[in-house]
């Protein structure tokens, strides 16, 4: 079979969206990809399952990606209601 060159990169990060609600809500992946594209964040790799979407991106864009996704999916809002 022959061997090839092996390369590694320590400057990457994995960002994931996880939740069982993804089974019944269409468009989660496309929304994630659109949000990252709007921030000019390059996706190096994608992995999916029924309840999870993960992307590998440059580490330097990780915080921007997480903040943008939190905003897009409403996760930066106060989830605790006053009684």
C-alpha positions as a Python dict, from the first residue, in 0.01 Angstrom:
ca = {
    (1, 'X'): (0, 0, 0),
    (2, 'X'): (285, 238, 66),
    (3, 'X'): (299, 509, 321),
    (4, 'X'): (253, 878, 274),
    (5, 'X'): (321, 1194, 460),
    (6, 'X'): (148, 1252, 794),
    (7, 'X'): (69, 1607, 898),
    (8, 'X'): (-71, 1748, 1218),
    (9, 'X'): (-214, 2086, 1315),
    (10, 'X'): (-235, 2210, 1673),
    (11, 'X'): (-411, 2533, 1571),
    (12, 'X'): (-758, 2396, 1509),
    (13, 'X'): (-1075, 2379, 1717),
    (14, 'X'): (-1392, 2171, 1704),
    (15, 'X'): (-1726, 2347, 1753),
    (16, 'X'): (-2042, 2139, 1791),
    (17, 'X'): (-2416, 2190, 1808),
    (18, 'X'): (-2580, 1913, 2008),
    (19, 'X'): (-2941, 1841, 2093),
    (20, 'X'): (-3216, 1585, 2041),
    (21, 'X'): (-3435, 1862, 1900),
    (22, 'X'): (-3226, 1851, 1584),
    (23, 'X'): (-3418, 1539, 1482),
    (24, 'X'): (-3739, 1739, 1443),
    (25, 'X'): (-3603, 2081, 1342),
    (26, 'X'): (-3492, 2096, 980),
    (27, 'X'): (-3231, 2348, 874),
    (28, 'X'): (-3003, 2350, 1178),
    (29, 'X'): (-2696, 2254, 975),
    (30, 'X'): (-2767, 2507, 701),
    (31, 'X'): (-2815, 2780, 961),
    (32, 'X'): (-2485, 2687, 1126),
    (33, 'X'): (-2301, 2694, 792),
    (34, 'X'): (-2463, 3027, 695),
    (35, 'X'): (-2369, 3192, 1027),
    (36, 'X'): (-2007, 3077, 996),
    (37, 'X'): (-1992, 3190, 632),
    (38, 'X'): (-2126, 3534, 726),
    (39, 'X'): (-1836, 3564, 972),
    (40, 'X'): (-1589, 3445, 703),
    (41, 'X'): (-1500, 3141, 911),
    (42, 'X'): (-1355, 2861, 700),
    (43, 'X'): (-1484, 2512, 780),
    (44, 'X'): (-1207, 2255, 743),
    (45, 'X'): (-1413, 1946, 825),
    (46, 'X'): (-1775, 1853, 904),
    (47, 'X'): (-1910, 1560, 1103),
    (48, 'X'): (-2278, 1492, 1165),
    (49, 'X'): (-2509, 1254, 1344),
    (50, 'X'): (-2881, 1262, 1425),
    (51, 'X'): (-2827, 1489, 1724),
    (52, 'X'): (-2490, 1657, 1660),
    (53, 'X'): (-2315, 1871, 1400),
    (54, 'X'): (-1943, 1934, 1450),
    (55, 'X'): (-1710, 2151, 1245),
    (56, 'X'): (-1334, 2190, 1261),
    (57, 'X'): (-1219, 2550, 1218),
    (58, 'X'): (-905, 2755, 1276),
    (59, 'X'): (-846, 2803, 1647),
    (60, 'X'): (-810, 3180, 1603),
    (61, 'X'): (-1176, 3201, 1492),
    (62, 'X'): (-1319, 2978, 1766),
    (63, 'X'): (-1445, 3251, 1998),
    (64, 'X'): (-1607, 3444, 1711),
    (65, 'X'): (-1773, 3124, 1587),
    (66, 'X'): (-1912, 3033, 1929),
    (67, 'X'): (-2043, 3385, 1993),
    (68, 'X'): (-2204, 3407, 1648),
    (69, 'X'): (-2370, 3065, 1687),
    (70, 'X'): (-2493, 3146, 2038),
    (71, 'X'): (-2656, 3461, 1903),
    (72, 'X'): (-2802, 3291, 1595),
    (73, 'X'): (-2961, 3012, 1799),
    (74, 'X'): (-3077, 3237, 2084),
    (75, 'X'): (-2841, 3086, 2340),
    (76, 'X'): (-2709, 3423, 2456),
    (77, 'X'): (-3051, 3522, 2595),
    (78, 'X'): (-3155, 3488, 2957),
    (79, 'X'): (-3318, 3147, 2981),
    (80, 'X'): (-3431, 3189, 3343),
    (81, 'X'): (-3766, 3362, 3382),
    (82, 'X'): (-3851, 3564, 3691),
    (83, 'X'): (-4126, 3407, 3897),
}
